[in-house]
Amino acid sequence: MDKGQLLEKAILTQRREDLLWRATGDDRHRDMKMEALREARKIAGGLSAHLAAAAEAHTVAEINKRLSALQSAETAKTVVPVENLHTMVDDLIKSVHDYLEQNKSQLESTVQSAWRMHHVVDLWGAGVLLLVMVILVGGSWGLVVRVVRPTMDLTQAASRFGRGDVSTRVPVRRDDELGTLCRTFNTMADDVENAEKMRLQFVASVAHDLKNPLVTIGGAARVLKKRTLDPDQAKEWLNRIIAQVLRLENLTLDLMDTVQVSTGQLSLNKTELDLTELIRGVHQEQVDLGTTHSLVFEGEKACKVVGDRNRLERVAFNLISNALKYSPENSSVRLRVEQRGAEAVFVVRDEGAGMSAEEIEVAFQPFGRGSRTQNMAKGTGMGLCIVKSIVEAHGGRITLESEMEKGTTVEVSLPLAQG
């Protein structure tokens, strides 16, 4: 499933960069779309190692065939019309979705087998429990009370927990081995219940973040359909749609990064790049999209690092987005890139609400949001966790300093490229 998701991401990145290249004529977008296409070919080439059925083999062959056709079109001497290219990409994404569905079916089959094994183990456990009870009946009542009752409590609690009652707990009746086992069960149940609450909060946040851009896009589309607008007005509405599409795309990338970070499979495509130039480009993109803040960039000296351009752009975008969300309108958000010894340092400083010591302590943890910040702005609580993982995967580090009601400063330090 992870490889299929990575392949879909690479294809969507290729489509985005192709559209940006056609719209701006910037060769950097053309190079990035070809890089995304090569990454897609590489990922597709590795899918055959995970095949479990003939249907999957056919789908993988179809994916590679469509990728070859897309690559031939992209490398042709004449530019392929965007409508033809979109059709090819849509067919390719459909094949990838077919592959993901086939993988899902295989996973469901495995889960069903696991549940059947679980049922057998439950029957065996019940038999063992019955045997223990028979033996204890022949002994003293005190031994029955000491062993059987806690065992039954634990068995019943485990059964309720398995049926979805994560609030169930086991009474700890004695300070012995069984008592320790009951306390361990209760601790595990607390952890699972807390994780479930965080998962529901995460789903609610994602649903909210998906809803707002979709409402904006739908409203803009209806305005463009029903009204005859002059070119400047139409351009303004189209810019709103583009901004919201980029927001949805960034949310999708955050979710995919969340999966990769959680599974320890964060993949990087490293090249030598100028961090100053990269941050300057992100700054200009934010300014072009429009902002109610004063967004200032400082950095003249080139700072060469070895890193994944797309991932580092994600780091910059997330940090700038946080600074804007938690700062009052018309305040300043300052970006700076500088060299300190053998490191390139990217600094984001805002004049926002700031963070308490307790909020700073959990800021880089998954879902690490305090109740105060949850009421100030919507979010999944995964942004800084993802940023930290990306920075550390580059051999760097991230630090955060903040003062309540005065603002926050975040520094990302990366090793300079050698030579």
C-alpha positions as CSV (number, residue, x, y, z in Angstrom):
1,M,0.0,0.0,0.0
2,D,2.8,2.4,0.8
3,K,4.4,2.0,-2.6
4,G,1.1,2.5,-4.4
5,Q,0.5,5.8,-2.4
6,L,4.0,7.0,-3.2
7,L,3.4,6.2,-6.9
8,E,0.2,8.2,-6.9
9,K,1.9,11.1,-5.2
10,A,4.7,11.1,-7.9
11,I,2.1,11.1,-10.7
12,L,0.1,14.0,-9.1
13,T,3.3,15.9,-8.6
14,Q,4.1,15.4,-12.3
15,R,0.7,16.7,-13.3
16,R,1.0,19.8,-11.0
17,E,4.5,20.7,-12.3
18,D,3.3,20.2,-15.9
19,L,0.5,22.7,-15.3
20,L,2.8,25.2,-13.6
21,W,5.3,24.8,-16.5
22,R,2.6,25.4,-19.1
23,A,1.2,28.4,-17.1
24,T,4.6,30.1,-16.3
25,G,7.1,28.8,-18.8
26,D,9.5,28.3,-15.9
27,D,12.0,25.6,-16.9
28,R,12.4,24.6,-13.2
29,H,8.8,23.3,-13.2
30,R,9.6,21.3,-16.4
31,D,12.7,19.7,-14.7
32,M,10.7,18.9,-11.6
33,K,7.9,17.2,-13.6
34,M,10.5,15.0,-15.4
35,E,12.1,14.2,-12.0
36,A,8.6,13.2,-10.6
37,L,8.1,11.1,-13.7
38,R,11.4,9.3,-13.2
39,E,10.5,8.7,-9.6
40,A,7.2,7.2,-10.7
41,R,9.0,4.8,-13.0
42,K,11.3,3.8,-10.3
43,I,8.5,3.1,-7.8
44,A,6.5,1.2,-10.4
45,G,9.5,-0.9,-11.2
46,G,9.5,-2.1,-7.6
47,L,5.8,-3.0,-7.4
48,S,6.4,-6.5,-8.8
49,A,8.3,-7.5,-5.7
50,H,5.0,-7.3,-3.7
51,L,2.6,-9.2,-6.0
52,A,0.4,-11.8,-4.5
53,A,-2.1,-12.5,-7.3
54,A,-2.3,-12.7,-11.1
55,A,-4.7,-9.7,-11.1
56,E,-2.1,-7.6,-9.4
57,A,0.6,-8.6,-12.0
58,H,-1.7,-7.6,-14.8
59,T,-2.4,-4.2,-13.1
60,V,1.3,-3.6,-12.5
61,A,2.0,-4.4,-16.1
62,E,-0.7,-1.9,-17.2
63,I,0.8,0.8,-14.9
64,N,4.2,0.3,-16.4
65,K,2.8,0.4,-19.9
66,R,0.9,3.7,-19.2
67,L,4.0,5.2,-17.6
68,S,6.0,4.3,-20.7
69,A,3.5,6.0,-22.9
70,L,3.4,9.1,-20.6
71,Q,7.2,9.3,-20.6
72,S,7.3,9.0,-24.4
73,A,4.8,11.8,-24.7
74,E,6.7,14.0,-22.3
75,T,10.0,13.5,-24.2
76,A,8.6,14.0,-27.6
77,K,9.9,16.9,-29.7
78,T,6.4,18.5,-29.9
79,V,4.5,19.5,-26.8
80,V,1.5,17.2,-26.3
81,P,-1.8,19.0,-25.8
82,V,-2.8,19.3,-22.1
83,E,-6.1,17.6,-22.8
84,N,-4.3,14.5,-24.2
85,L,-1.8,14.5,-21.3
86,H,-4.6,14.8,-18.7
87,T,-6.4,11.8,-20.3
88,M,-3.2,9.7,-20.1
89,V,-2.6,10.8,-16.4
90,D,-6.2,10.0,-15.5
91,D,-6.0,6.5,-17.0
92,L,-2.7,6.0,-15.1
93,I,-4.1,7.1,-11.8
94,K,-7.1,4.8,-12.4
95,S,-4.7,1.9,-12.8
96,V,-2.9,2.9,-9.6
97,H,-6.2,3.0,-7.8
98,D,-7.0,-0.5,-9.1
99,Y,-3.7,-1.7,-7.7
100,L,-4.4,-0.1,-4.3
101,E,-7.9,-1.8,-4.2
102,Q,-6.3,-5.2,-5.1
103,N,-3.8,-4.7,-2.2
104,K,-6.7,-3.8,0.1
105,S,-8.5,-7.0,-0.8
106,Q,-5.4,-9.0,-0.1
107,L,-5.1,-7.2,3.3
108,E,-8.7,-7.9,4.2
109,S,-8.2,-11.6,3.4
110,T,-5.2,-11.7,5.7
111,V,-7.2,-9.9,8.4
112,Q,-10.0,-12.5,8.1
113,S,-7.4,-15.3,8.5
114,A,-6.0,-13.6,11.6
115,W,-9.5,-13.3,13.1
116,R,-10.1,-17.0,12.5
117,M,-6.8,-17.8,14.3
118,H,-7.9,-15.4,17.1
119,H,-11.1,-17.4,17.5
120,V,-9.1,-20.6,17.8
121,V,-6.8,-19.0,20.4
122,D,-9.9,-17.8,22.3
123,L,-11.3,-21.3,22.5
124,W,-8.0,-22.7,23.6
125,G,-7.8,-20.0,26.3
126,A,-11.4,-20.8,27.5
127,G,-10.4,-24.5,27.7
128,V,-7.3,-23.6,29.8
129,L,-9.4,-21.4,32.1
130,L,-11.9,-24.2,32.5
131,L,-9.1,-26.6,33.4
132,V,-7.8,-24.2,36.0
133,M,-11.2,-23.8,37.5
134,V,-11.6,-27.6,37.8
135,I,-8.3,-27.9,39.5
136,L,-9.0,-25.0,41.9
137,V,-12.4,-26.4,42.9
138,G,-10.5,-29.4,44.3
139,G,-8.4,-27.0,46.4
140,S,-9.2,-24.4,49.0
141,W,-11.8,-21.7,48.5
142,G,-9.1,-19.2,49.4
143,L,-7.1,-20.2,46.3
144,V,-10.2,-19.9,44.2
145,V,-10.8,-16.4,45.4
146,R,-7.1,-15.6,44.9
147,V,-6.7,-16.9,41.3
148,V,-10.1,-17.6,39.6
149,R,-11.9,-14.3,40.3
150,P,-9.1,-12.0,39.1
151,T,-8.7,-14.3,36.0
152,M,-12.4,-14.1,35.2
153,D,-12.4,-10.3,35.7
154,L,-9.5,-10.0,33.3
155,T,-11.1,-12.4,30.8
156,Q,-14.4,-10.5,30.8
157,A,-12.6,-7.1,30.6
158,A,-10.5,-8.3,27.6
159,S,-13.7,-9.6,25.9
160,R,-15.5,-6.2,26.4
161,F,-12.4,-4.4,25.2
162,G,-12.2,-6.6,22.1
163,R,-15.8,-5.7,21.3
164,G,-14.9,-2.0,21.2
165,D,-15.6,-0.9,24.8
166,V,-12.2,0.9,25.3
167,S,-13.4,2.4,28.6
168,T,-13.5,-1.0,30.4
169,R,-11.0,-1.5,33.2
170,V,-10.2,-4.4,35.5
171,P,-10.5,-4.1,39.3
172,V,-7.2,-4.7,41.0
173,R,-8.1,-6.9,44.0
174,R,-4.7,-8.1,45.2
175,D,-1.1,-7.0,45.2
176,D,0.4,-10.0,43.6
177,E,1.3,-11.3,40.1
178,L,-2.4,-11.2,38.9
179,G,-2.8,-7.8,40.4
180,T,0.3,-6.6,38.4
181,L,-1.2,-8.1,35.3
182,C,-4.5,-6.3,35.9
183,R,-2.7,-3.0,36.4
184,T,-0.8,-3.6,33.1
185,F,-4.1,-4.2,31.3
186,N,-5.5,-1.0,32.7
187,T,-2.5,1.0,31.6
188,M,-2.7,-0.5,28.1
189,A,-6.4,0.4,28.0
190,D,-5.7,3.9,29.0
191,D,-3.1,4.2,26.2
192,V,-5.5,2.8,23.6
193,E,-8.4,5.1,24.8
194,N,-6.2,8.1,24.6
195,A,-5.0,7.1,21.1
196,E,-8.6,6.6,20.0
197,K,-9.5,10.1,21.2
198,M,-6.5,11.6,19.4
199,R,-7.5,9.7,16.2
200,L,-11.0,11.1,16.3
201,Q,-9.7,14.6,16.9
202,F,-7.4,14.1,14.0
203,V,-10.2,12.9,11.7
204,A,-12.4,15.9,12.8
205,S,-9.6,18.3,12.0
206,V,-8.9,16.8,8.6
207,A,-12.6,16.9,7.8
208,H,-12.8,20.6,8.7
209,D,-9.7,21.4,6.7
210,L,-11.1,19.6,3.7
211,K,-14.5,21.3,3.9
212,N,-13.4,24.9,3.9
213,P,-11.4,24.8,0.6
214,L,-14.2,22.8,-1.1
215,V,-16.8,25.4,-0.1
216,T,-14.6,28.2,-1.4
217,I,-13.9,26.3,-4.7
218,G,-17.6,25.5,-5.2
219,G,-18.7,29.1,-4.6
220,A,-16.1,30.5,-6.9
221,A,-17.0,28.0,-9.6
222,R,-20.7,28.9,-9.4
223,V,-19.9,32.7,-9.6
224,L,-17.8,32.0,-12.8
225,K,-20.6,29.9,-14.3
226,K,-23.5,32.3,-13.6
227,R,-21.9,35.7,-14.1
228,T,-20.2,37.5,-17.0
229,L,-17.1,39.0,-15.3
230,D,-14.5,41.3,-16.7
231,P,-11.0,39.7,-17.0
232,D,-9.7,41.2,-13.7
233,Q,-12.7,39.9,-11.7
234,A,-12.4,36.5,-13.4
235,K,-8.7,36.4,-12.6
236,E,-9.4,37.1,-9.0
237,W,-11.9,34.3,-8.7
238,L,-9.6,31.9,-10.5
239,N,-6.8,32.9,-8.1
240,R,-9.1,32.0,-5.2
241,I,-9.7,28.5,-6.7
242,I,-5.9,28.0,-7.3
243,A,-5.1,29.0,-3.7
244,Q,-7.7,26.6,-2.3
245,V,-6.5,23.8,-4.6
246,L,-2.9,24.3,-3.3
247,R,-4.3,24.2,0.2
248,L,-5.9,20.8,-0.5
249,E,-2.8,19.6,-2.1
250,N,-0.7,20.6,0.9
251,L,-3.1,18.9,3.2
252,T,-2.9,15.7,1.1
253,L,0.9,15.8,1.2
254,D,0.8,16.3,5.0
255,L,-1.4,13.2,5.4
256,M,0.9,11.2,3.2
257,D,3.9,12.4,5.1
258,T,2.1,11.5,8.3
259,V,1.7,7.9,7.1
260,Q,5.4,7.7,6.1
261,V,6.6,9.2,9.4
262,S,4.4,6.9,11.4
263,T,5.7,3.8,9.5
264,G,9.3,4.9,9.6
265,Q,9.4,4.9,5.7
266,L,10.1,8.6,5.0
267,S,11.7,8.6,1.6
268,L,14.1,11.4,0.4
269,N,15.3,12.3,-3.1
270,K,18.4,14.3,-2.2
271,T,20.2,16.7,-4.5
272,E,22.5,19.7,-3.9
273,L,20.4,22.9,-3.7
274,D,20.6,26.5,-2.5
275,L,18.5,26.9,0.6
276,T,18.5,30.7,0.2
277,E,17.0,30.4,-3.3
278,L,14.5,27.8,-2.1
279,I,13.2,29.9,0.8
280,R,13.1,33.0,-1.4
281,G,10.9,31.0,-3.9
282,V,8.5,29.9,-1.2
283,H,8.3,33.4,0.1
284,Q,7.5,34.8,-3.3
285,E,4.8,32.1,-3.9
286,Q,3.2,33.1,-0.6
287,V,3.3,36.8,-1.5
288,D,1.8,36.1,-4.9
289,L,-1.1,34.2,-3.3
290,G,-1.9,37.2,-1.1
291,T,-1.6,37.6,2.6
292,T,-2.9,40.0,5.3
293,H,0.5,40.0,7.0
294,S,3.8,41.7,6.2
295,L,5.9,38.7,5.0
296,V,9.6,39.8,4.9
297,F,12.5,37.7,3.5
298,E,16.1,38.3,4.4
299,G,19.0,36.4,2.8
300,E,21.6,37.3,0.2
301,K,24.3,34.7,0.6
302,A,23.9,31.3,-1.1
303,C,23.7,28.4,1.4
304,K,24.3,25.1,-0.4
305,V,22.8,22.0,1.3
306,V,22.1,18.4,0.2
307,G,18.4,17.7,0.5
308,D,15.1,16.8,-0.9
309,R,13.7,20.0,-2.5
310,N,10.1,19.0,-2.2
311,R,10.4,18.0,1.4
312,L,12.3,21.2,2.4
313,E,9.7,23.3,0.6
314,R,7.1,21.4,2.8
315,V,9.1,22.4,5.9
316,A,9.2,26.1,4.9
317,F,5.5,26.1,4.0
318,N,4.4,24.5,7.3
319,L,6.4,26.9,9.4
320,I,5.2,30.0,7.5
321,S,1.6,28.7,7.6
322,N,1.9,28.3,11.4
323,A,3.3,31.8,11.8
324,L,0.5,33.3,9.7
325,K,-2.2,31.3,11.5
326,Y,-1.2,32.3,15.0
327,S,-0.3,36.0,14.3
328,P,-2.7,38.9,14.1
329,E,-3.4,40.5,10.8
330,N,-1.0,43.3,9.6
331,S,1.7,41.9,11.9
332,S,5.1,41.0,10.5
333,V,6.4,37.5,9.8
334,R,10.2,37.5,9.0
335,L,12.0,34.8,7.1
336,R,15.8,34.7,7.2
337,V,18.5,32.3,5.7
338,E,22.1,32.6,6.9
339,Q,25.3,30.6,7.3
340,R,26.5,29.8,10.8
341,G,29.7,27.9,10.8
342,A,29.2,24.6,8.9
343,E,25.4,25.0,8.9
344,A,22.7,26.8,6.9
345,V,20.1,28.2,9.2
346,F,16.5,29.0,8.2
347,V,14.6,31.3,10.7
348,V,10.9,32.0,11.0
349,R,10.0,34.8,13.5
350,D,6.4,36.0,14.1
351,E,4.7,38.5,16.4
352,G,1.8,36.2,17.3
353,A,0.2,34.7,20.4
354,G,3.4,32.9,21.5
355,M,3.4,29.5,23.4
356,S,3.6,28.5,27.0
357,A,6.3,26.2,28.4
358,E,3.8,23.3,28.4
359,E,2.8,23.9,24.8
360,I,6.5,24.1,23.7
361,E,7.1,20.8,25.4
362,V,4.5,18.9,23.3
363,A,4.8,21.0,20.1
364,F,6.8,18.4,18.2
365,Q,4.7,15.4,19.4
366,P,2.0,13.9,17.2
367,F,-1.3,15.8,17.7
368,G,0.6,18.0,20.1
369,R,-1.8,21.0,20.4
370,G,-2.8,22.7,23.6
371,S,-6.4,23.6,24.2
372,R,-5.6,27.4,23.8
373,T,-4.2,26.9,20.3
374,Q,-7.0,24.6,19.3
375,N,-9.4,27.4,19.9
376,M,-7.3,29.9,17.9
377,A,-6.9,27.9,14.6
378,K,-7.9,24.6,13.1
379,G,-5.2,22.0,12.3
380,T,-4.3,18.3,12.5
381,G,-1.6,18.8,15.1
382,M,0.8,16.9,12.9
383,G,2.6,19.8,11.1
384,L,5.5,20.3,13.5
385,C,5.9,16.6,14.1
386,I,6.3,16.1,10.3
387,V,8.7,19.1,10.0
388,K,10.9,17.7,12.8
389,S,11.0,14.2,11.1
390,I,12.0,15.7,7.7
391,V,14.7,18.0,9.2
392,E,16.2,15.2,11.3
393,A,16.1,12.9,8.2
394,H,18.4,15.5,6.6
395,G,20.8,15.3,9.5
396,G,19.6,18.7,10.8
397,R,17.8,19.9,13.9
398,I,14.9,22.3,14.8
399,T,14.6,24.5,17.8
400,L,11.7,26.7,19.0
401,E,11.7,29.7,21.3
402,S,8.5,31.6,22.3
403,E,7.2,34.1,24.7
404,M,3.5,34.5,25.5
405,E,1.8,37.3,23.5
406,K,5.1,38.4,22.0
407,G,5.7,35.8,19.3
408,T,7.6,32.6,18.4
409,T,10.9,32.0,16.7
410,V,11.7,28.6,14.9
411,E,15.2,27.8,13.6
412,V,16.0,25.0,11.2
413,S,19.7,24.1,11.0
414,L,21.0,21.9,8.1
415,P,24.6,20.8,7.3
416,L,26.2,22.7,4.5
417,A,27.1,20.7,1.4
418,Q,30.7,19.6,1.4
419,G,33.1,21.0,-1.2
